[in-house]
Amino acid sequence: MPVKPALPTDDDVDAPRRRAGVRVPSGVYRLLRLLVHAINRTYWRVEVDGADNVPATGPVILAPVHRSFMDFFVVAEVTKRKIFYMTKEEMWKSPLLGSFLDSVGAFPVHRDGADRLALERAQDVLERGDVLILFPEGTRRAGPVIQDLHEGAAFLAARTGAPIVPIGIGGTAAAMPKGSKFVRPVKVHLVVGPALAAPERSARGRVPRTQVHALTEELSAELQHLYDDAEKRATPQPRRGP
């Protein structure tokens, strides 16, 4: 199961934690980012609406829908900022893929329980003022309905104050659905929604679980709207007669 972290206690908030930073060689990163951008724009004809909703500076959590392995690549088109990913550890089973993921800022998360190291890495990315991509559905899903989001995005927002930017991705399910080994050159469209503010902490430094749950529900509703919009924009419209 994807990580579903519990809210911290007062002791957890105040206690020192070891740094678990994620660092990526800048030269390698820029080269791979240019390669991914070229593929996105030519093979999948990726278009983005609402990219200005991604803050130009400061920490931010990008929260896309997840219908295809391709989402990992195309979501990079929403910002020119350096990005970091939290993704499932199974993707590191291939040494070649694992090396690529390391180079583009990804780090593994163990999905069978609360992976404290992955959460520390994610928090470190945000506390440095960087961009974190986290798929709130936890794994690739099928179908048009957004449901059963996990609370990791809202939890990290509560701990760091980072806003959450929801992103709908249309077309990737048709290009490479779950279980497929081949990628079709279909059109992909991304719609970026307005940022959702992090919940406020109390004077004691805590965030009630009800606020984390409410933020997750708000994120779910926004993702449904954006996903529906993105799918419509990615789907070729029939030509009208003369």
N, C-alpha and C positions, 0 to 999 in steps of 0.2 A: 504493500500500500504506500502511496505517496506520503511524504512527511506531513504530519499534522501536529505541530509543536504546541505545547501548552504555554499559556502566558507565564511570564516570570513572576516569581515571588519578589518581595522587597529585597531579600538577600541576593537573588539573582541579578537584580538591577544594579546593586551597589558593588557586588563582588568583582574584583579584577579578573579579566579573562586573557588568556594568551593570544597573541596576534596570529591570525590564520590567513594572512594576505594572499591574494592572487596577483601574480605579476606576469606580464607577457612582453617578450622582446618587441620593441616598437617597430623595427625594420621588418621583421617577419610578419607582424600583425598587419602593417599597412599593405604589404604585398598581397597577402591572402584576402584582405578586405577588398582590394581593388579587383581581384579575380572573382570573388563572390558577386560583387556589384555588376561586373560585366556579364556574368551568367544570368543574374536576375533580370537585367534589363533587356537582354537579347533573346534568351531562350524562353523565359516565362513572361516577358513583356510586363514586368511588375510596374504597377502604378500605385501611388500613395496619395490619399487625401487626409488632411489634418495633421501633417507632420509638424506644423507649428505648435501643436499641443504638447510636444515633448520639450521640457525645459532645456534651455541652452546651457545652463550651468546648474551645479548642485546635484545632490543625490536624487535618483528617481528609479522606480520599479516599473518596468514595462511588462504588462500582463496580457499576452496574446491568447486567443483561442488556439486549440491544438487539434488539428485533423490530419496532419501529415508530417512525415519526417522532414519534408521541405520547409516547414514553418521555421525551423532552426536557422535556415539561410535567408529566407526572404524578409524576415522581420528586421534584419539589419538595415533595410532600406529606409526605415523611419527616422533615422538620425545619422549624422556624420560623427557623432561623439564615439569615443571608445566604449565598447560594450563588453559585459561579462555575463556568462550564462550559468545557471544551475540546471544540470541535466542528469539523467539517470546513469548510474555507474556502469550498467551493462554495455554502454556504448564504448567503454574503454577495453572491452574484450579483444577488439581488433587493435593491434599495436599501431597500424598505420592511421586508422581513424582516431585513435587516442592521441597520437602525436598532433594531428590536425586540430583536434578539439582544444588541446593545451595551447596551441599557437593562436587560436582565435578568442581565448579568454574564457573557455568553459571549465567547469570543475564539477566533479561527480557528487551525487547525492544518493545515499543508500535508502531505498524506498520502503524497506520492510519495517522501519521503525524510526524514531526520532534521531536523525543524524546530526549530532551536536556540532561536529567539525564543519559540515556543510553550512549549517546555519551561522557559525562564526565567520566562515569565509564570506558568506553573503552579506552579513552585517558589516564586515570589514570593508567590502567594496562600497557599500553605501556611506559608511562613515568617512571614507576618503573623498566623497562627493562624486562618485562615478555612477554609471548606468548599469543596472542589474536587470536581466531578462529572466522572468520566472513564469512558467506556464501554470496558471492556477488550477487547471483541470487535473494536473498531476501526471497525466499520461495522455497519449493520443486517444481521442474519442471518435465515435462515428455518429452520424445523424445531425439534424439541424438544431437540436435542443441543447442549450447550455444548462448544465445542472450539476449538483453535488461538487461545488468548488471546495477546494481545501483552503485552510485559513493561513497558509504560509505567507502569502503576500501581505495580508492585513497584519499579521503578527510582526513581520519585519518593518512595515510602515509604522506600527506602534512603537517599536523599539528605537527606530532611527529618525522618525519624523519625515521620512521620504514619501512624497506623493506617489500614487499608483496611476499609471496611464493605461487604460484598457485599449486593446487593439483587436479589431476584427480582421480576419484573413479569409478572403474568398478565392476559390479556385484550386487550392492545393489538394483538397480531398479528391478532386477529379484528376489532378496531375499525378498524384502518387498516394493513393489511399493506403490505410494501414494494412500491412501484409504484402504490399506490392513490391517488386524488385526493379520495376522499370518506371521511368519518369516520362510523362507525356508533355509536349510543349504547349500547354494550355495557358491562357491568360490568367494572371494572378492580380488581385486588387486588395490593397490594405486600406482600412479606414481607422484612423486614430481618433479616439475620443478625448474629451477634456479630462484633465487630471483630477483624481479624487484625493482630497486632503487626508492626511494621516489623522487618526483619532488623537485627541488631546489626553495628556496624562494628568493624573491628580497631583495634589501637592506632595504626596508620598511617592510619586514616580511610577504609579501603576496605571494600567489601562484596564477597565472592566471588560470581562469577556463579552459582555453584551455589545460593547462598542466594536470589538473585533468581528463579532458575528454580523452586526449591522453593516459594517463596511464590506464584508464578504458578500452579503446579499445585494448591496448596491452595485458592487463590481459585477456580480452575476447578471443583473438586469441590464447594465451598460453593455456587457459583452454580447448578450443576446441581440440587442438592438444593432450593435456594430457588425456582428457576424451576418445578420440578415441583410444589412445594407451592402456589405462587402461581397456577399454571394451574388446579389442582384447585379452589382457593377461588374463582376467577373464573368457573368453568364452572357454569352452572345445573344443579342436581341434579334428576333426575326425581322427581316426586311419588309417594309410596307410596300404595297403595290403602288403603281403610279396613280 
